[in-house]
């Protein structure tokens, strides 16, 4: 028996010790688990952010149209104008209202019947036997009911208000299209500028490498006495100039990437990997005459100006309609208590008329103001038509110049490519210095960057033309 109790005591003691060890281990593991839960997502996020987002030009434009903040604000403005249009349209319908009141009066008028007013008979005596006072209604009256009102002559002004609200909605949609076109063009500009910056940075690094080789050769020649010290100083200055240019281009590239990420609706520190193939894509643009005709029909600025003109004309018509009397058809079902000579429940039907006989010239001033707005809108439309024609001609002239520039720079690239090939051959045959070979390759990289810049400029000019004629620059 004692042995059994001893065994049980040992078992309980070992179990208690095991529980204490588990608690101690848990106290040690809990902070580690919390630290792990804190650092692991951070490490995963850092690893995911280290991978650059690969984007083509079309993907970048589509992403910006979905996520850009300016586009989102314009979309909300369209929704707001749609709600205002629905509000204006509701004025066509009759208005059903319920109302009630409780009124207390201090005095009431009554009917006094003197004694004997209805006769004096021997059998009954005077009728009435004494003077009577009959109250009309009660001191506290209760009224309530439901009324239906349908404007009639006001429908003229309501129609013009709906026309103006419709034009506000169309203007908001046009502004949304304008913002989308501007964002698409802005994305294209940043995209191309980043590609150009990358190519120029590569050319600058090649120039730096060529300058370093030239510096080594100059110092060697100076040491041998075959060159003056000034040649070494000039080569050193070339190195510093190339380093300065590389640093400037690197800073510009970082700034361009941040701006592009912001336009795309991404965090500004998002790494981006852009496809250089989009720079060589040519846009399909119409001829000069067709472009002017299409621009005068579909240009977003001109469309908004015409919509503003229609809105101003509706405002002028509404100002003139203010001279029409307000006639309203109405019906009402009412309940009352305390009003004399009326039953508790009754209905009323009819028309109401209201007209301002004198308003101090307010309506005439509104008509003059509305007429001035119409004239201003007409002048704005004519002004935009002239400016759009000038803009389209200017863009086409720039396109023609850029096409010639692309051809010239393309020939320069061909010449530089051949010069680099000959320099490689001469270097292999020890007929040319390493600095000359490096310089020809650096010149080729610079010419390639110039060709890319000219090609991107041509593509941007085509996109600007498409925007001018009211089409998405995509």
N, C-alpha and C positions, 0 to 999 in steps of 0.2 A: 504494500500500500504506500509506504513511504517512498519507495523507488518510483512508483507511478506519479506521486505528487512532485517528486524532484524532476522527473522528466517533463511534466507539464510546466513547471516553473521555468525550466531551461528553454522550453519551446516558446513561452510567452516572452521571456527575456530576449531571445534571438529575434522574435517578430518585432518587438519594440525597437530593437537596435536597427533592424532592417528599415522600419518606417522612418526612423530618424535619418538614416543615410539617404533614403529617397527624398525626404524633404530638403536636405542639404544639397543634393544633386539638382533638385528642381530650382532651388534658389540660385544656383550657379548657372543653370541652363536658361532660365527666363531672360536675364539681361542679354545673353548671347543671342537668343531667338529674336528679341526686340531689335538688337543691332543688325542682325541679318535681314529682318524685314525692312529695316530702314535703308540699308546700303544696297541690297540686291536690286530693288527697282531703280535706284539711282544709277547703278552700273549698267543695267539693261538699257535705261534711257540714254546714257552716254554712248553706249555701243550703237544704239539705233540712230542717234543723232550724228554719229561719226560717218555713217553711210550717206553719201550725197544723194539727193533726189534727182533722178534722171528725167529730163524734160525735153521734148521736142517743141518747136515753135507753136504748133497747133495745140498741143497739150497745155502749154503755158497760157495761151489766150483763153482756152476753155476754162482753165482753173481760175483765171482772174475774173472771168464773167460770172463764175459761180460764187466766189468768195470775196471779191473786192468790196470794201466798205462803202465806197461811193455808189456803186451799182446797187447795193442793198438799200441805201438811203433813198435812191430814186425809185426803187420798187415799192418802198413804204409810202412814198409820195403818191404813186399811182393808186395804191389802195385807199389812201386818204381822199383823193379826188373822186374815186368811184363811190365812196360813202357819201360825199357831198352831192354827187349827181343823184344818187338814190333818194337823198333827203329832198332835193328840189323836185324830183318826180312825184313824191308823195303829196305835194300840194295840189295836184290835179284831183285827188280823191276827196270826198266829203269828210268833214271832221265831226266825229261823234264824241260829245263831251257830257259828263255828268257833273252837276253842281247842286249845291244846297246852301241854305242860310237859316240862321236863327236871329230874329229881330225882336227887340222889346221897345214898345212905344210908351211915352209918358202919359199921353192923354188919348182918349177915344171919343169920336163923335157918336151920339146916340139919337134915338127918336123919342121925343117926349109926347105922351098922350095925356091931355088934361082930363080931369073927372067930368063925366057926362059928354065927352066928345062924340060918342056914338048914340046919344039920345038919353032922355030921362022918361022912364016909363013908370006908371003908377004901380005896376006889379013888381018891378025890380028896382026902381029908383034909377039914379044916374048910372050910365054905363060908359066907362068903368066907374066904379064907386069912388075911386081916388086916382090921383094922377099917377101915371106909370112912366118909367124911363127904361127904354130898351137899348142895351149896348149893341154896337156894331163891331163884331169880331172880338178878339182878346188882346190883352196887353202884350202877350208874347206870341209871335207868329213863327211858324215853321214852314219852309218851302224847300222843295227839292225836285229834281227831275233829270231827264236825259234829253239832250238836244242834238239835232243833226243839222249841219250847215254845209251848203254846197256853194262855193264861189262861182259866179257866172261871168260878169265882165272882167273880173280879176284874172280870168284864164289867159287873157292876152299877155299880161305881165308875167304870169306863171310860165307861159310858153317861152318867152324870151329868156327868163331865168334858167329854164332847162337847156336852152340853146347855149347860154354862157357856161353852164355847168358841164355840158358835153364838151365844149371847146377846152375848158380847163382840164378835163380828163385826157383829151387828145394831146394837149400841150405837155402834160405830165408824161404821157407815153413817149412823145417825141423827145423830151429831155432825157428819158431813160435810154432811148436809142442813141442819143448824142453821147451820153456818158459811156455806154458800152463801146461805141466806136472810138471814143477818145482813149478808153482803157486799152482796147485792142491795139491801137496805134502806139500807145505808151509802152505796152509790153514788148511790141516789136522793136521799138527804139532801144529799150534797155537790153533786150536779148542780143541785138546786133552789136550794140556798144560793148557788151561783155565779150563777145566773140572777137571783135576787133581789138579790144584790150589784151586778150590772151595772145593773139597773133603778134601784136606790137611788143608785148612783154618777151615773147620768144625771140623776136628780132633784136630786142635790146640786149638780151642775154647773149645772143650770138655776137653782137657788137662788142660786148664786154669781153667775151672770150678772145675775139680777134685783137682787141686792144691789149689784153694781157700778153698774148703771144708777141705782138709788136713791141711791147715794153721789154720783154725778155731779149728780143733781138737787138733793140736799141741799146740796152745796157751792155750787151755783149760787144756790140760794135764800139761803144764808147770805151770799154775796157781795153779793147784791142787798139784803140787810137784811130779807128777808121771813121768815127763820127764825133760830132761835137756834143757837149753836155746838154745843149738845148733840145736835141732830138729825144733824149731820155725824159726831159721835163715835159715835152709835148706828148709823148706817149703816156706818161703818168697822168697828165691832165685829161687825156682821152679816156683813161680808165675811170677816173673820178666822174667825168661827165656821163659815161655809160652807167655807172652805179647810181648816179642821181636820177637818170631817166628810168632805170628799172624800179627804183624805189617809188618814184612818182606814179608810174603805171600800176604798180602793185597796190598802192593806196587808192588810186582811182578804181581799180577793179573791185576792191573790197567794198567801196562805197556804192558802186553800181549793183553789186550783188545784194546789198542790203535794200536798196531802193526797189529792185525787182521783186525781192521776197515780200516787201511791204505791199506792192501793187498786187501781187498774187494772193494776198491775204494770209501769208505764212509768217511765222516768227522771223524776225530780221536776221537771226543768226543761223537760219536754215542753210546748210550747204547745198549748192545746186550744181548739177552736171548737165550742161547744155549741149544739145546735138548741133554740131556745126553744119550739118547738111541743110538746115532750113534757110541759111543765108543765100544759097544759090537758087532758090525757088523763085521763078518769075511769076508775077501776077498777071491775070488776063484783064487788060484795060481796053476800053473802047477807043475809037478814033477821036480826034479833037472835036469835030462837029457833033458827033453823037454824045460825047462827054458833056458838052455845053447844054445840049437839049435835055439830057437826063438830069443834069444838075439843076436846071431850072424847074424840073418837075419833082425831083425827089430829094433835093438837099434838105438836111434836117433843120438848119437854121431858117431857111426860107419857108419850110413847112410850118414851123412854129410861128413865124411872123404872119403867115396867112391865117393860121388858126386864131392868133391874137386879133387880126382884123375882123374875122367873123364874130368873135366875142364882143368887140367894140361896137359892131353894127347891131348886135342884139341888145347891148346896153342903150344905144340910141333909140331903138324901137321901144324899149321898156320905159325910157324917159318920156317919150311922146304918149305912151299909153297911160301915163299918170293923169292925163286930163280926162280920162273916161271915168264916169261915176262908178263907184263900187256897188254892185247889185248882188245880193246874196239870197239864195233860197234857203228857207229854214223851216224846221218842224221840231216840236218839243212836246214831250209828255211829262206832265208835272203833277206833283202832290203838294197840297197845302193844308195847313191847319192854323186857324186864327185869322184868316183873311175874310172879310164879310162878302156876302153875295156870290161866293164861289164854292163849287162843290170840292170835295177833297181831291178827286182825280179828274183831270181834264187835259185836253190836247190843244195845241196851237199850231197853225200852219200859215205861211205867208212869205213875204219878201221884205228885205231891208235894203235901204238905199243910203249911201253916204257920199258926200261930195264936198271938197274943200272950196269954199267960195273965195277965200283970200288966204294966201300963204306967204305974202311978202316977196314974191318973185322966186321962190325956191324951185318950183318946177321948171321955170324958164332957165334958171341958172344950170340945173342938171342937164337940160337939153343942150345948152351951149357946151357944157363940159363934155358930154358924150359925143357931140359932133367934133370937137377938137381931138378927142381920142381916136375917132375914126380916121380923121385926116392924118394924124401922126402915124397910125398903123399903116395907112396907104403909102406914106412916104418911106416908112421903114421897109416895106416890101419892095418898092422900086429901088431903094438904096442897096438892099441885099442882092437883088438881081444883077445890078451893075457890078457889085463887088465879087459876086460868084463868077461872072464871066472873066473878070480880070484874074481872079485866083486860078481858074482852070487854065487859062492861057499861060500864066506864070509857072504852074506846075508842069505843063507840057514842055515849056522851054527848058525847065530844069531837067526833065526826063531825057530830052534830046541831048543836052550837054553831058549828063551822066552816062548815057549810052556811049557817046564818043570817048568819054574818059575811061570807061571800062575797056573799050577796044585798045586805047593807047596804053593803059597800064598792063593789059594782057600781053601786048607786044613787048613791053619792058620786062615782064616776067619771063617771056620766052628768051629774050636776050640774056638776062641774068642767069637763067638755067643753063644756057649754052656756055656762058662765061665760067660758071662753076664747074661744068664738066671739063672744060679745057684746063682750068686751074688744078683740078684733081689729077688730070693726066700729066701736066707739067710737074706737079709735086712728086708724082710717082717716078718721073724721069729725072728728079732732082734738078729741074730747070726753073723752079719757082720756090720762093720761100714759103714757110708754113704760114706766116702772117698774111701773105697775099692770098693764099688758099682760104684761110679763115675769113678774110675780108670779103671775098667774092660770095661765100656762103651767107655771110651776114647781110650783104647787099641783096641777095636773093630772098632772104627772109623778110627784109624791109619791103621789097617789091611785092612779095606775096601779101603782106599786111595791107599795102596800099590797094592791091587788087580787091582784097576782101572788103576794105572800107568803101571802095567805089561801088562794088556790087551791092553791098548793104545799103548804101545811099540811094542807088537806083531802086531797090526794092522798097525802101521807105518812101520814095517819091511816088511810086506806083500806089502804095497804100494810102498816102495822103490824097492822091487823086480819087481813089475809090471812096474815101471818106467825104470828099467834096461833092461827089455825085450821089451821096446818100446811101452808099453801100458799106457793108461791114468790111474793114480792111483786114481780111483774113485769107 
